[in-house]
Amino acid sequence: MYSAYINRIGKFLRGEPINNDQMEEYLGKIASRPSRVSQRILNSNGIQQRYYAIDKQQQTLYSNSQMAAFAVRDAISQSNLEPGAIDLLACATTLPDLLVPGFASTVHGELSELSPLEIVSTQGVWCAGVSALNYATSQIELGKKQTAIAVASEFPSRLFKNTKFEAKTSVQAGKPLPFDTEFLRWMLSDGAGALLLQNHPNATGISLKIEWIELISHANAYPVCMYSGLANETSTKSWLGYSSYLNAATAGAFDWRQNIRWLENVMKLGVEGWLRLIKAGRVCPQEIDWLLCHYSSHFFREQIVELLEQAGCMIPE
């Protein structure tokens, strides 16, 4: 077995960061009415600024694939590596630009400087990026590849424009969006990140050795939490099951939703997973200097800290 090292990190964030007061200038007011719940959601999630790849006229400035490609170029530009030396491109996103082909194909299409090479697309909300990293790492550890790129890019703002919702009968009747739809408008933003992986550390400077990656799904035990393609979480009718795309859109099947009632369970599962890793000897909390923890909303931070302290495995903040 070989070892895999993260030798360069690239990113793409379009323009200057915008603050919370500017969000509706980009996303637009639905039916010309300011949101009634945005401030409550923003106060809860604690996010202070974000990036959008749309402008105030809601025009798309970059495709999702282009953002990913810019992040890849940023990573490569920091090394003395020729782009043609990359022999694997693993690309992740939640919602690609096209239904077909896969996201990796369109990203590779943007990167004309790369050689013909193996590509792989991963999808699955926030696990997609780690899935791409996991595949690239495995290929290097097996000795099948020497140099790989794992890139993740997201472009959710396209789904949250006010014009996406104003044809709804309920909106025209003066009703607000369902909370599970509007919630994500005030949570998500756009950007891309890329990791350059090699089977050896950098000759100088910092390298991060990947010791292990573990991915666990609990989809067998819980209902869907974040989704698009269904009119609601209890429906079994996919957007492809409607008689027309228009009928699917009218029913709200294209809306991106999250059932926040399930999020507390998600937090508990994350902490339980952390405890399993400790029990298995893969993590020793006393030896950890830095823990990078994704909890999506500041609202859940105190809950996570409380659970970790109760279990006696808290990493000092």
Salt bridges, closest charged atoms under 4 A:
GLU25 OE1 - LYS56 NZ 2.79
ASP97 OD1 - ARG158 NH1 2.80
GLU113 OE2 - ARG73 NE 2.68
GLU118 OE1 - LYS145 NZ 3.18
ASP180 OD1 - ARG257 NE 3.93
GLU214 OE1 - ARG282 NH1 2.78
GLU233 OE1 - ARG261 NH2 3.78
ASP255 OD2 - LYS168 NZ 2.74
ASP255 OD2 - ARG257 NH2 3.75
GLU264 OE2 - LYS268 NZ 3.76
GLU317 OE1 - ARG301 NH2 2.42
